[in-house]
Structure formats: structure tokens, C-alpha cells
């Protein structure tokens, strides 16, 4: 069900799937922070990564990302 929604680019309503994806992102950020010995906090990493989605192509390419950003999530609200 979740994979079908994501693959179709459908809006992801607030609920258990959206919360699970957000939790997975938090766990991922925490793992990166641990791997770099706490050189930055998870919030700083999350803010940096979110900013890359809106960055110009040159900035994205400089850090090894695709020239064009992926589609952003379709959830209307970030509050949960």
C-alpha cells in the first residue's frame, strides 16, 4: 500500500505511514551523527539535507547529488 502511494506520487496523508517514514529519517540522521562522532547534531543534518533539495544544481553536484532534486514529499503539513 505505501509503496504504491509513493511510486504513484500520491499525497501521503498524515497517519501511520507518514509517521513511520519520519521516524526512519530521524533514526538515519542519528546514525550519521554517531558515525561522525557528533561533529553536528541530527537537527543540523536534517536542515542541511532539506536545504539541498532547494539548492542550485551546482551546489547539489558539488556534494555528489543528482543535478535535479527528487520530487518532494506530498504531505501537506509537516506537523505530526
PDB file of N, CA, C and O in Angstrom:
ATOM      1  N   UNK A   1       0.818  -1.198   0.000  1.00  0.00           N
ATOM      2  CA  UNK A   1       0.000   0.000   0.000  1.00  0.00           C
ATOM      3  C   UNK A   1       0.862   1.261   0.000  1.00  0.00           C
ATOM      4  O   UNK A   1       0.645   2.152  -0.821  1.00  0.00           O
ATOM      5  N   UNK A   2       1.837   1.350   0.911  1.00  0.00           N
ATOM      6  CA  UNK A   2       2.690   2.531   0.995  1.00  0.00           C
ATOM      7  C   UNK A   2       3.531   2.678  -0.266  1.00  0.00           C
ATOM      8  O   UNK A   2       3.616   3.768  -0.834  1.00  0.00           O
ATOM      9  N   UNK A   3       4.147   1.597  -0.703  1.00  0.00           N
ATOM     10  CA  UNK A   3       4.983   1.657  -1.906  1.00  0.00           C
ATOM     11  C   UNK A   3       4.173   2.117  -3.116  1.00  0.00           C
ATOM     12  O   UNK A   3       4.671   2.877  -3.947  1.00  0.00           O
ATOM     13  N   UNK A   4       2.947   1.664  -3.215  1.00  0.00           N
ATOM     14  CA  UNK A   4       2.089   2.056  -4.331  1.00  0.00           C
ATOM     15  C   UNK A   4       1.816   3.555  -4.300  1.00  0.00           C
ATOM     16  O   UNK A   4       1.880   4.221  -5.333  1.00  0.00           O
ATOM     17  N   UNK A   5       1.512   4.086  -3.119  1.00  0.00           N
ATOM     18  CA  UNK A   5       1.281   5.527  -2.988  1.00  0.00           C
ATOM     19  C   UNK A   5       2.525   6.324  -3.370  1.00  0.00           C
ATOM     20  O   UNK A   5       2.434   7.297  -4.120  1.00  0.00           O
ATOM     21  N   UNK A   6       3.679   5.917  -2.860  1.00  0.00           N
ATOM     22  CA  UNK A   6       4.919   6.638  -3.131  1.00  0.00           C
ATOM     23  C   UNK A   6       5.299   6.566  -4.602  1.00  0.00           C
ATOM     24  O   UNK A   6       5.683   7.573  -5.197  1.00  0.00           O
ATOM     25  N   UNK A   7       5.196   5.390  -5.184  1.00  0.00           N
ATOM     26  CA  UNK A   7       5.546   5.222  -6.590  1.00  0.00           C
ATOM     27  C   UNK A   7       4.645   6.039  -7.498  1.00  0.00           C
ATOM     28  O   UNK A   7       5.081   6.510  -8.548  1.00  0.00           O
ATOM     29  N   UNK A   8       3.395   6.211  -7.102  1.00  0.00           N
ATOM     30  CA  UNK A   8       2.441   6.970  -7.916  1.00  0.00           C
ATOM     31  C   UNK A   8       2.559   8.476  -7.675  1.00  0.00           C
ATOM     32  O   UNK A   8       1.927   9.261  -8.381  1.00  0.00           O
ATOM     33  N   UNK A   9       3.354   8.886  -6.692  1.00  0.00           N
ATOM     34  CA  UNK A   9       3.483  10.301  -6.383  1.00  0.00           C
ATOM     35  C   UNK A   9       2.242  10.878  -5.734  1.00  0.00           C
ATOM     36  O   UNK A   9       2.005  12.085  -5.775  1.00  0.00           O
ATOM     37  N   UNK A  10       1.457  10.003  -5.138  1.00  0.00           N
ATOM     38  CA  UNK A  10       0.219  10.436  -4.486  1.00  0.00           C
ATOM     39  C   UNK A  10       0.542  11.125  -3.159  1.00  0.00           C
ATOM     40  O   UNK A  10       1.533  10.801  -2.504  1.00  0.00           O
ATOM     41  N   UNK A  11      -0.312  12.084  -2.771  1.00  0.00           N
ATOM     42  CA  UNK A  11      -0.120  12.704  -1.457  1.00  0.00           C
ATOM     43  C   UNK A  11      -0.180  11.635  -0.359  1.00  0.00           C
ATOM     44  O   UNK A  11      -1.014  10.731  -0.394  1.00  0.00           O
ATOM     45  N   UNK A  12       0.707  11.762   0.592  1.00  0.00           N
ATOM     46  CA  UNK A  12       0.739  10.817   1.705  1.00  0.00           C
ATOM     47  C   UNK A  12       0.000  11.458   2.874  1.00  0.00           C
ATOM     48  O   UNK A  12       0.502  12.404   3.480  1.00  0.00           O
ATOM     49  N   UNK A  13      -1.168  10.958   3.188  1.00  0.00           N
ATOM     50  CA  UNK A  13      -1.924  11.580   4.277  1.00  0.00           C
ATOM     51  C   UNK A  13      -1.228  11.375   5.616  1.00  0.00           C
ATOM     52  O   UNK A  13      -0.503  10.401   5.821  1.00  0.00           O
ATOM     53  N   UNK A  14      -1.465  12.309   6.512  1.00  0.00           N
ATOM     54  CA  UNK A  14      -0.952  12.143   7.868  1.00  0.00           C
ATOM     55  C   UNK A  14      -1.505  10.847   8.430  1.00  0.00           C
ATOM     56  O   UNK A  14      -2.675  10.519   8.229  1.00  0.00           O
ATOM     57  N   UNK A  15      -0.674  10.130   9.120  1.00  0.00           N
ATOM     58  CA  UNK A  15      -1.115   8.861   9.678  1.00  0.00           C
ATOM     59  C   UNK A  15       0.071   7.962   9.925  1.00  0.00           C
ATOM     60  O   UNK A  15       1.208   8.432   9.969  1.00  0.00           O
ATOM     61  N   UNK A  16      -0.174   6.676  10.086  1.00  0.00           N
ATOM     62  CA  UNK A  16       0.897   5.761  10.485  1.00  0.00           C
ATOM     63  C   UNK A  16       2.025   5.642   9.461  1.00  0.00           C
ATOM     64  O   UNK A  16       3.187   5.520   9.848  1.00  0.00           O
ATOM     65  N   UNK A  17       1.712   5.675   8.167  1.00  0.00           N
ATOM     66  CA  UNK A  17       2.779   5.560   7.164  1.00  0.00           C
ATOM     67  C   UNK A  17       3.694   6.783   7.193  1.00  0.00           C
ATOM     68  O   UNK A  17       4.919   6.657   7.162  1.00  0.00           O
ATOM     69  N   UNK A  18       3.096   7.941   7.252  1.00  0.00           N
ATOM     70  CA  UNK A  18       3.889   9.169   7.280  1.00  0.00           C
ATOM     71  C   UNK A  18       4.751   9.217   8.537  1.00  0.00           C
ATOM     72  O   UNK A  18       5.929   9.567   8.468  1.00  0.00           O
ATOM     73  N   UNK A  19       4.176   8.870   9.679  1.00  0.00           N
ATOM     74  CA  UNK A  19       4.946   8.876  10.927  1.00  0.00           C
ATOM     75  C   UNK A  19       6.093   7.874  10.870  1.00  0.00           C
ATOM     76  O   UNK A  19       7.190   8.159  11.351  1.00  0.00           O
ATOM     77  N   UNK A  20       5.852   6.712  10.292  1.00  0.00           N
ATOM     78  CA  UNK A  20       6.907   5.699  10.192  1.00  0.00           C
ATOM     79  C   UNK A  20       8.064   6.202   9.323  1.00  0.00           C
ATOM     80  O   UNK A  20       9.229   5.980   9.652  1.00  0.00           O
ATOM     81  N   UNK A  21       7.747   6.871   8.227  1.00  0.00           N
ATOM     82  CA  UNK A  21       8.807   7.398   7.365  1.00  0.00           C
ATOM     83  C   UNK A  21       9.596   8.496   8.067  1.00  0.00           C
ATOM     84  O   UNK A  21      10.819   8.563   7.947  1.00  0.00           O
ATOM     85  N   UNK A  22       8.901   9.348   8.793  1.00  0.00           N
ATOM     86  CA  UNK A  22       9.599  10.410   9.535  1.00  0.00           C
ATOM     87  C   UNK A  22      10.491   9.805  10.627  1.00  0.00           C
ATOM     88  O   UNK A  22      11.612  10.268  10.839  1.00  0.00           O
ATOM     89  N   UNK A  23      10.001   8.790  11.305  1.00  0.00           N
ATOM     90  CA  UNK A  23      10.816   8.120  12.335  1.00  0.00           C
ATOM     91  C   UNK A  23      12.056   7.481  11.718  1.00  0.00           C
ATOM     92  O   UNK A  23      13.144   7.550  12.290  1.00  0.00           O
ATOM     93  N   UNK A  24      11.894   6.864  10.559  1.00  0.00           N
ATOM     94  CA  UNK A  24      13.037   6.251   9.880  1.00  0.00           C
ATOM     95  C   UNK A  24      14.067   7.310   9.511  1.00  0.00           C
ATOM     96  O   UNK A  24      15.269   7.063   9.606  1.00  0.00           O
ATOM     97  N   UNK A  25      13.610   8.482   9.091  1.00  0.00           N
ATOM     98  CA  UNK A  25      14.542   9.565   8.756  1.00  0.00           C
ATOM     99  C   UNK A  25      15.305  10.025   9.992  1.00  0.00           C
ATOM    100  O   UNK A  25      16.500  10.310   9.916  1.00  0.00           O
ATOM    101  N   UNK A  26      14.624  10.098  11.118  1.00  0.00           N
ATOM    102  CA  UNK A  26      15.276  10.505  12.368  1.00  0.00           C
ATOM    103  C   UNK A  26      16.334   9.477  12.764  1.00  0.00           C
ATOM    104  O   UNK A  26      17.446   9.840  13.145  1.00  0.00           O
ATOM    105  N   UNK A  27      15.989   8.213  12.674  1.00  0.00           N
ATOM    106  CA  UNK A  27      16.953   7.151  13.005  1.00  0.00           C
ATOM    107  C   UNK A  27      18.166   7.243  12.074  1.00  0.00           C
ATOM    108  O   UNK A  27      19.304   7.087  12.517  1.00  0.00           O
ATOM    109  N   UNK A  28      17.923   7.496  10.792  1.00  0.00           N
ATOM    110  CA  UNK A  28      19.015   7.631   9.833  1.00  0.00           C
ATOM    111  C   UNK A  28      19.917   8.807  10.174  1.00  0.00           C
ATOM    112  O   UNK A  28      21.141   8.679  10.137  1.00  0.00           O
ATOM    113  N   UNK A  29      19.330   9.948  10.506  1.00  0.00           N
ATOM    114  CA  UNK A  29      20.132  11.119  10.889  1.00  0.00           C
ATOM    115  C   UNK A  29      20.940  10.824  12.144  1.00  0.00           C
ATOM    116  O   UNK A  29      22.113  11.190  12.226  1.00  0.00           O
ATOM    117  N   UNK A  30      20.327  10.168  13.119  1.00  0.00           N
ATOM    118  CA  UNK A  30      21.056   9.814  14.344  1.00  0.00           C
ATOM    119  C   UNK A  30      22.245   8.904  14.040  1.00  0.00           C
ATOM    120  O   UNK A  30      23.302   9.037  14.657  1.00  0.00           O
ATOM    121  N   UNK A  31      22.077   7.982  13.092  1.00  0.00           N
ATOM    122  CA  UNK A  31      23.172   7.074  12.729  1.00  0.00           C
ATOM    123  C   UNK A  31      24.319   7.837  12.075  1.00  0.00           C
ATOM    124  O   UNK A  31      25.487   7.545  12.336  1.00  0.00           O
ATOM    125  N   UNK A  32      23.996   8.809  11.231  1.00  0.00           N
ATOM    126  CA  UNK A  32      25.046   9.620  10.597  1.00  0.00           C
ATOM    127  C   UNK A  32      25.778  10.432  11.654  1.00  0.00           C
ATOM    128  O   UNK A  32      27.007  10.499  11.638  1.00  0.00           O
ATOM    129  N   UNK A  33      25.047  11.046  12.567  1.00  0.00           N
ATOM    130  CA  UNK A  33      25.665  11.838  13.632  1.00  0.00           C
ATOM    131  C   UNK A  33      26.602  10.965  14.470  1.00  0.00           C
ATOM    132  O   UNK A  33      27.704  11.394  14.814  1.00  0.00           O
ATOM    133  N   UNK A  34      26.178   9.760  14.797  1.00  0.00           N
ATOM    134  CA  UNK A  34      27.037   8.853  15.560  1.00  0.00           C
ATOM    135  C   UNK A  34      28.283   8.484  14.765  1.00  0.00           C
ATOM    136  O   UNK A  34      29.372   8.377  15.330  1.00  0.00           O
ATOM    137  N   UNK A  35      28.130   8.291  13.463  1.00  0.00           N
ATOM    138  CA  UNK A  35      29.268   7.893  12.620  1.00  0.00           C
ATOM    139  C   UNK A  35      30.328   8.981  12.523  1.00  0.00           C
ATOM    140  O   UNK A  35      31.506   8.684  12.325  1.00  0.00           O
ATOM    141  N   UNK A  36      29.916  10.249  12.663  1.00  0.00           N
ATOM    142  CA  UNK A  36      30.891  11.342  12.584  1.00  0.00           C
ATOM    143  C   UNK A  36      31.292  11.838  13.966  1.00  0.00           C
ATOM    144  O   UNK A  36      31.899  12.901  14.103  1.00  0.00           O
ATOM    145  N   UNK A  37      30.951  11.069  14.979  1.00  0.00           N
ATOM    146  CA  UNK A  37      31.377  11.397  16.336  1.00  0.00           C
ATOM    147  C   UNK A  37      30.726  12.644  16.907  1.00  0.00           C
ATOM    148  O   UNK A  37      31.311  13.307  17.764  1.00  0.00           O
ATOM    149  N   UNK A  38      29.526  12.974  16.447  1.00  0.00           N
ATOM    150  CA  UNK A  38      28.822  14.129  16.996  1.00  0.00           C
ATOM    151  C   UNK A  38      29.352  15.465  16.534  1.00  0.00           C
ATOM    152  O   UNK A  38      29.190  16.467  17.231  1.00  0.00           O
ATOM    153  N   UNK A  39      29.990  15.504  15.361  1.00  0.00           N
ATOM    154  CA  UNK A  39      30.517  16.759  14.835  1.00  0.00           C
ATOM    155  C   UNK A  39      29.402  17.774  14.566  1.00  0.00           C
ATOM    156  O   UNK A  39      29.654  18.976  14.482  1.00  0.00           O
ATOM    157  N   UNK A  40      28.184  17.284  14.433  1.00  0.00           N
ATOM    158  CA  UNK A  40      26.998  18.122  14.281  1.00  0.00           C
ATOM    159  C   UNK A  40      25.831  17.326  14.847  1.00  0.00           C
ATOM    160  O   UNK A  40      25.941  16.121  15.071  1.00  0.00           O
ATOM    161  N   UNK A  41      24.721  18.003  15.075  1.00  0.00           N
ATOM    162  CA  UNK A  41      23.568  17.304  15.648  1.00  0.00           C
ATOM    163  C   UNK A  41      22.595  16.885  14.540  1.00  0.00           C
ATOM    164  O   UNK A  41      22.696  17.352  13.406  1.00  0.00           O
ATOM    165  N   UNK A  42      21.668  16.014  14.876  1.00  0.00           N
ATOM    166  CA  UNK A  42      20.708  15.491  13.899  1.00  0.00           C
ATOM    167  C   UNK A  42      19.858  16.605  13.304  1.00  0.00           C
ATOM    168  O   UNK A  42      19.523  16.558  12.120  1.00  0.00           O
ATOM    169  N   UNK A  43      19.506  17.598  14.101  1.00  0.00           N
ATOM    170  CA  UNK A  43      18.714  18.713  13.582  1.00  0.00           C
ATOM    171  C   UNK A  43      19.498  19.481  12.517  1.00  0.00           C
ATOM    172  O   UNK A  43      18.946  19.845  11.479  1.00  0.00           O
ATOM    173  N   UNK A  44      20.782  19.725  12.776  1.00  0.00           N
ATOM    174  CA  UNK A  44      21.614  20.427  11.789  1.00  0.00           C
ATOM    175  C   UNK A  44      21.705  19.621  10.491  1.00  0.00           C
ATOM    176  O   UNK A  44      21.628  20.188   9.401  1.00  0.00           O
ATOM    177  N   UNK A  45      21.866  18.319  10.606  1.00  0.00           N
ATOM    178  CA  UNK A  45      21.933  17.462   9.423  1.00  0.00           C
ATOM    179  C   UNK A  45      20.617  17.499   8.653  1.00  0.00           C
ATOM    180  O   UNK A  45      20.617  17.628   7.429  1.00  0.00           O
ATOM    181  N   UNK A  46      19.497  17.386   9.365  1.00  0.00           N
ATOM    182  CA  UNK A  46      18.193  17.427   8.708  1.00  0.00           C
ATOM    183  C   UNK A  46      17.959  18.735   7.983  1.00  0.00           C
ATOM    184  O   UNK A  46      17.441  18.747   6.866  1.00  0.00           O
ATOM    185  N   UNK A  47      18.338  19.834   8.612  1.00  0.00           N
ATOM    186  CA  UNK A  47      18.186  21.154   7.983  1.00  0.00           C
ATOM    187  C   UNK A  47      19.069  21.261   6.750  1.00  0.00           C
ATOM    188  O   UNK A  47      18.641  21.781   5.720  1.00  0.00           O
ATOM    189  N   UNK A  48      20.290  20.775   6.847  1.00  0.00           N
ATOM    190  CA  UNK A  48      21.217  20.798   5.709  1.00  0.00           C
ATOM    191  C   UNK A  48      20.660  19.978   4.542  1.00  0.00           C
ATOM    192  O   UNK A  48      20.653  20.439   3.400  1.00  0.00           O
ATOM    193  N   UNK A  49      20.198  18.773   4.834  1.00  0.00           N
ATOM    194  CA  UNK A  49      19.686  17.911   3.769  1.00  0.00           C
ATOM    195  C   UNK A  49      18.434  18.498   3.126  1.00  0.00           C
ATOM    196  O   UNK A  49      18.276  18.431   1.907  1.00  0.00           O
ATOM    197  N   UNK A  50      17.544  19.071   3.930  1.00  0.00           N
ATOM    198  CA  UNK A  50      16.341  19.694   3.379  1.00  0.00           C
ATOM    199  C   UNK A  50      16.718  20.867   2.481  1.00  0.00           C
ATOM    200  O   UNK A  50      16.097  21.083   1.440  1.00  0.00           O
ATOM    201  N   UNK A  51      17.731  21.620   2.883  1.00  0.00           N
ATOM    202  CA  UNK A  51      18.187  22.751   2.072  1.00  0.00           C
ATOM    203  C   UNK A  51      18.755  22.323   0.739  1.00  0.00           C
ATOM    204  O   UNK A  51      18.653  23.059  -0.243  1.00  0.00           O
ATOM    205  N   UNK A  52      19.349  21.150   0.685  1.00  0.00           N
ATOM    206  CA  UNK A  52      19.905  20.678  -0.586  1.00  0.00           C
ATOM    207  C   UNK A  52      18.831  20.441  -1.634  1.00  0.00           C
ATOM    208  O   UNK A  52      19.104  20.527  -2.831  1.00  0.00           O
ATOM    209  N   UNK A  53      17.618  20.144  -1.202  1.00  0.00           N
ATOM    210  CA  UNK A  53      16.538  19.929  -2.166  1.00  0.00           C
ATOM    211  C   UNK A  53      16.242  21.197  -2.952  1.00  0.00           C
ATOM    212  O   UNK A  53      15.834  21.131  -4.111  1.00  0.00           O
ATOM    213  N   UNK A  54      16.450  22.362  -2.319  1.00  0.00           N
ATOM    214  CA  UNK A  54      16.174  23.636  -2.972  1.00  0.00           C
ATOM    215  C   UNK A  54      17.430  24.302  -3.520  1.00  0.00           C
ATOM    216  O   UNK A  54      17.352  25.388  -4.094  1.00  0.00           O
ATOM    217  N   UNK A  55      18.571  23.672  -3.352  1.00  0.00           N
ATOM    218  CA  UNK A  55      19.837  24.272  -3.774  1.00  0.00           C
ATOM    219  C   UNK A  55      19.976  24.278  -5.292  1.00  0.00           C
ATOM    220  O   UNK A  55      19.395  23.436  -5.977  1.00  0.00           O
ATOM    221  N   UNK A  56      20.752  25.238  -5.820  1.00  0.00           N
ATOM    222  CA  UNK A  56      21.023  25.243  -7.259  1.00  0.00           C
ATOM    223  C   UNK A  56      21.766  23.976  -7.668  1.00  0.00           C
ATOM    224  O   UNK A  56      22.403  23.323  -6.841  1.00  0.00           O
ATOM    225  N   UNK A  57      21.680  23.638  -8.942  1.00  0.00           N
ATOM    226  CA  UNK A  57      22.294  22.413  -9.455  1.00  0.00           C
ATOM    227  C   UNK A  57      23.784  22.345  -9.120  1.00  0.00           C
ATOM    228  O   UNK A  57      24.291  21.271  -8.794  1.00  0.00           O
ATOM    229  N   UNK A  58      24.487  23.462  -9.194  1.00  0.00           N
ATOM    230  CA  UNK A  58      25.937  23.462  -8.927  1.00  0.00           C
ATOM    231  C   UNK A  58      26.230  23.004  -7.501  1.00  0.00           C
ATOM    232  O   UNK A  58      27.161  22.233  -7.268  1.00  0.00           O
ATOM    233  N   UNK A  59      25.431  23.483  -6.552  1.00  0.00           N
ATOM    234  CA  UNK A  59      25.634  23.098  -5.152  1.00  0.00           C
ATOM    235  C   UNK A  59      25.329  21.624  -4.957  1.00  0.00           C
ATOM    236  O   UNK A  59      26.034  20.940  -4.215  1.00  0.00           O
ATOM    237  N   UNK A  60      24.301  21.132  -5.604  1.00  0.00           N
ATOM    238  CA  UNK A  60      23.931  19.719  -5.476  1.00  0.00           C
ATOM    239  C   UNK A  60      25.026  18.836  -6.064  1.00  0.00           C
ATOM    240  O   UNK A  60      25.397  17.823  -5.473  1.00  0.00           O
ATOM    241  N   UNK A  61      25.545  19.224  -7.234  1.00  0.00           N
ATOM    242  CA  UNK A  61      26.595  18.434  -7.879  1.00  0.00           C
ATOM    243  C   UNK A  61      27.880  18.445  -7.052  1.00  0.00           C
ATOM    244  O   UNK A  61      28.606  17.452  -7.023  1.00  0.00           O
ATOM    245  N   UNK A  62      28.162  19.558  -6.384  1.00  0.00           N
ATOM    246  CA  UNK A  62      29.389  19.690  -5.598  1.00  0.00           C
ATOM    247  C   UNK A  62      29.453  18.695  -4.444  1.00  0.00           C
ATOM    248  O   UNK A  62      30.542  18.318  -4.011  1.00  0.00           O
ATOM    249  N   UNK A  63      28.300  18.269  -3.947  1.00  0.00           N
ATOM    250  CA  UNK A  63      28.285  17.302  -2.842  1.00  0.00           C
ATOM    251  C   UNK A  63      27.896  15.908  -3.324  1.00  0.00           C
ATOM    252  O   UNK A  63      27.591  15.034  -2.513  1.00  0.00           O
ATOM    253  N   UNK A  64      27.905  15.700  -4.628  1.00  0.00           N
ATOM    254  CA  UNK A  64      27.683  14.366  -5.183  1.00  0.00           C
ATOM    255  C   UNK A  64      26.234  13.965  -5.356  1.00  0.00           C
ATOM    256  O   UNK A  64      25.932  12.778  -5.483  1.00  0.00           O
ATOM    257  N   UNK A  65      25.330  14.933  -5.365  1.00  0.00           N
ATOM    258  CA  UNK A  65      23.915  14.621  -5.563  1.00  0.00           C
ATOM    259  C   UNK A  65      23.522  14.827  -7.020  1.00  0.00           C
ATOM    260  O   UNK A  65      24.261  15.432  -7.797  1.00  0.00           O
ATOM    261  N   UNK A  66      22.364  14.324  -7.374  1.00  0.00           N
ATOM    262  CA  UNK A  66      21.860  14.496  -8.738  1.00  0.00           C
ATOM    263  C   UNK A  66      21.642  15.970  -9.029  1.00  0.00           C
ATOM    264  O   UNK A  66      21.351  16.760  -8.131  1.00  0.00           O
ATOM    265  N   UNK A  67      21.787  16.326 -10.295  1.00  0.00           N
ATOM    266  CA  UNK A  67      21.621  17.720 -10.690  1.00  0.00           C
ATOM    267  C   UNK A  67      20.213  18.226 -10.373  1.00  0.00           C
ATOM    268  O   UNK A  67      20.039  19.358  -9.924  1.00  0.00           O
ATOM    269  N   UNK A  68      19.216  17.382 -10.609  1.00  0.00           N
ATOM    270  CA  UNK A  68      17.834  17.766 -10.354  1.00  0.00           C
ATOM    271  C   UNK A  68      17.341  17.058  -9.105  1.00  0.00           C
ATOM    272  O   UNK A  68      17.516  15.847  -8.965  1.00  0.00           O
ATOM    273  N   UNK A  69      16.726  17.806  -8.196  1.00  0.00           N
ATOM    274  CA  UNK A  69      16.279  17.182  -6.944  1.00  0.00           C
ATOM    275  C   UNK A  69      15.143  16.202  -7.184  1.00  0.00           C
ATOM    276  O   UNK A  69      14.394  16.325  -8.153  1.00  0.00           O
ATOM    277  N   UNK A  70      15.025  15.222  -6.286  1.00  0.00           N
ATOM    278  CA  UNK A  70      13.880  14.309  -6.385  1.00  0.00           C
ATOM    279  C   UNK A  70      12.610  15.067  -6.044  1.00  0.00           C
ATOM    280  O   UNK A  70      12.655  16.156  -5.473  1.00  0.00           O
ATOM    281  N   UNK A  71      11.485  14.483  -6.397  1.00  0.00           N
ATOM    282  CA  UNK A  71      10.220  15.105  -6.006  1.00  0.00           C
ATOM    283  C   UNK A  71      10.156  15.162  -4.492  1.00  0.00           C
ATOM    284  O   UNK A  71      10.559  14.226  -3.802  1.00  0.00           O
ATOM    285  N   UNK A  72       9.647  16.266  -3.992  1.00  0.00           N
ATOM    286  CA  UNK A  72       9.484  16.393  -2.538  1.00  0.00           C
ATOM    287  C   UNK A  72       8.287  15.580  -2.095  1.00  0.00           C
ATOM    288  O   UNK A  72       7.427  15.225  -2.900  1.00  0.00           O
ATOM    289  N   UNK A  73       8.242  15.291  -0.813  1.00  0.00           N
ATOM    290  CA  UNK A  73       7.096  14.545  -0.300  1.00  0.00           C
ATOM    291  C   UNK A  73       5.833  15.370  -0.536  1.00  0.00           C
ATOM    292  O   UNK A  73       5.883  16.599  -0.593  1.00  0.00           O
ATOM    293  N   UNK A  74       4.750  14.708  -0.668  1.00  0.00           N
ATOM    294  CA  UNK A  74       3.493  15.381  -0.993  1.00  0.00           C
ATOM    295  C   UNK A  74       2.610  15.633   0.224  1.00  0.00           C
ATOM    296  O   UNK A  74       1.470  16.074   0.085  1.00  0.00           O
ATOM    297  N   UNK A  75       3.132  15.355   1.412  1.00  0.00           N
ATOM    298  CA  UNK A  75       2.339  15.591   2.608  1.00  0.00           C
ATOM    299  C   UNK A  75       2.166  17.097   2.782  1.00  0.00           C
ATOM    300  O   UNK A  75       3.139  17.847   2.704  1.00  0.00           O
ATOM    301  N   UNK A  76       0.950  17.534   3.014  1.00  0.00           N
ATOM    302  CA  UNK A  76       0.654  18.957   3.066  1.00  0.00           C
ATOM    303  C   UNK A  76       1.193  19.639   4.313  1.00  0.00           C
ATOM    304  O   UNK A  76       1.487  20.834   4.274  1.00  0.00           O
ATOM    305  N   UNK A  77       1.329  18.925   5.400  1.00  0.00           N
ATOM    306  CA  UNK A  77       1.702  19.532   6.666  1.00  0.00           C
ATOM    307  C   UNK A  77       2.856  18.765   7.291  1.00  0.00           C
ATOM    308  O   UNK A  77       2.877  17.535   7.260  1.00  0.00           O
ATOM    309  N   UNK A  78       3.821  19.492   7.861  1.00  0.00           N
ATOM    310  CA  UNK A  78       4.947  18.819   8.488  1.00  0.00           C
ATOM    311  C   UNK A  78       4.692  18.525   9.963  1.00  0.00           C
ATOM    312  O   UNK A  78       5.499  17.854  10.606  1.00  0.00           O
ATOM    313  N   UNK A  79       3.594  19.014  10.499  1.00  0.00           N
ATOM    314  CA  UNK A  79       3.282  18.775  11.912  1.00  0.00           C
ATOM    315  C   UNK A  79       2.719  17.377  12.076  1.00  0.00           C
ATOM    316  O   UNK A  79       1.901  16.944  11.264  1.00  0.00           O
ATOM    317  N   UNK A  80       3.138  16.665  13.104  1.00  0.00           N
ATOM    318  CA  UNK A  80       2.598  15.346  13.375  1.00  0.00           C
ATOM    319  C   UNK A  80       2.582  15.073  14.848  1.00  0.00           C
ATOM    320  O   UNK A  80       2.155  13.999  15.273  1.00  0.00           O
TER     321      UNK A  80
END
